[in-house]
Amino acid sequence: MIETVGVFKNRKDTEADTIRKTYVLIPFISLFQFQSLNQQLNLDDLYLWDGETYIDASHTDPPYQRIESILLKSFDDMLMLTPTPIEGPKEDRIYELRSYESATEKIYANKMEMFNEGGEIELFKELDFHPVFFGEVIAGPKMPNLMYMTTHKNIAERDENWKRFSDSPGWKEMSSMDKYQNNVSHIDITFLYPTQYSNY
């Protein structure tokens, strides 16, 4: 049974993209649970009742344009999704979703090492980025890439956190190592806020 699900929307004050999107973060304990999700939902009377309008939507009035699914495997140094400890109005919060692409699979493995054995994940935790997850993309449209999400009270705190990160001795030492050079070829940054019914 999946008890916690994250649901997020684009922040209009930080996004140039005007297309409305909903991001749903679902934790699975196994590939079997992922594969059997639709089957389990179709046996859930509450889901079928509450979701009737969505499920039985007409082809002339669909509830969405397209669905894009990305399957991630959690990083060794952060195996579980972690709800943010940040309090206050959800609409003010900044949930920063990042995707890091690499030029080749071998270079991508190097960036993964930088996050895990290299200590980048621990640095995010030490500097109070309140990460929700770090994930290796094992099925998605921009492979090879990894994705992660951090949380901040507001945009001002987010900017200050990243300044502290870039100025930190740990990052300066790590990023100057020869073995970690040129291991990211493209970065996508998306700013989100959690819905009132989101668990993360």
BELFEN-V581514 format. One record per residue. N is the residue number from 1. RES is the residue in one letter. SS is DSSP state (H for helix, E for strand, L for the rest). Layout:
BEGIN
N/RES/SS + N/RES/SS
END
This chain:
BEGIN
1/M/L + 2/I/L + 3/E/L + 4/T/L + 5/V/E + 6/G/E + 7/V/E + 8/F/E + 9/K/E + 10/N/E + 11/R/L + 12/K/L + 13/D/L + 14/T/L + 15/E/L + 16/A/L + 17/D/L + 18/T/L + 19/I/L + 20/R/L + 21/K/L + 22/T/E + 23/Y/E + 24/V/E + 25/L/E + 26/I/E + 27/P/L + 28/F/L + 29/I/L + 30/S/L + 31/L/H + 32/F/H + 33/Q/H + 34/F/H + 35/Q/H + 36/S/L + 37/L/H + 38/N/H + 39/Q/H + 40/Q/H + 41/L/H + 42/N/L + 43/L/L + 44/D/L + 45/D/H + 46/L/H + 47/Y/H + 48/L/H + 49/W/H + 50/D/H + 51/G/L + 52/E/H + 53/T/H + 54/Y/H + 55/I/H + 56/D/L + 57/A/L + 58/S/L + 59/H/L + 60/T/L + 61/D/L + 62/P/L + 63/P/L + 64/Y/L + 65/Q/L + 66/R/L + 67/I/L + 68/E/L + 69/S/L + 70/I/L + 71/L/E + 72/L/E + 73/K/E + 74/S/E + 75/F/E + 76/D/L + 77/D/L + 78/M/E + 79/L/L + 80/M/L + 81/L/L + 82/T/L + 83/P/L + 84/T/L + 85/P/L + 86/I/L + 87/E/L + 88/G/L + 89/P/L + 90/K/H + 91/E/H + 92/D/H + 93/R/L + 94/I/E + 95/Y/E + 96/E/E + 97/L/E + 98/R/E + 99/S/E + 100/Y/E + 101/E/E + 102/S/L + 103/A/L + 104/T/L + 105/E/H + 106/K/H + 107/I/H + 108/Y/H + 109/A/H + 110/N/H + 111/K/H + 112/M/H + 113/E/H + 114/M/H + 115/F/H + 116/N/L + 117/E/L + 118/G/L + 119/G/L + 120/E/H + 121/I/H + 122/E/H + 123/L/H + 124/F/H + 125/K/H + 126/E/H + 127/L/L + 128/D/L + 129/F/L + 130/H/L + 131/P/L + 132/V/L + 133/F/E + 134/F/E + 135/G/E + 136/E/E + 137/V/E + 138/I/E + 139/A/E + 140/G/L + 141/P/L + 142/K/L + 143/M/L + 144/P/L + 145/N/E + 146/L/E + 147/M/E + 148/Y/E + 149/M/E + 150/T/E + 151/T/E + 152/H/E + 153/K/L + 154/N/L + 155/I/H + 156/A/H + 157/E/H + 158/R/H + 159/D/H + 160/E/H + 161/N/H + 162/W/H + 163/K/H + 164/R/H + 165/F/H + 166/S/H + 167/D/H + 168/S/L + 169/P/H + 170/G/H + 171/W/H + 172/K/H + 173/E/H + 174/M/H + 175/S/H + 176/S/L + 177/M/L + 178/D/H + 179/K/H + 180/Y/H + 181/Q/L + 182/N/L + 183/N/L + 184/V/L + 185/S/L + 186/H/E + 187/I/E + 188/D/E + 189/I/E + 190/T/E + 191/F/E + 192/L/E + 193/Y/E + 194/P/E + 195/T/L + 196/Q/L + 197/Y/L + 198/S/L + 199/N/L + 200/Y/L
END
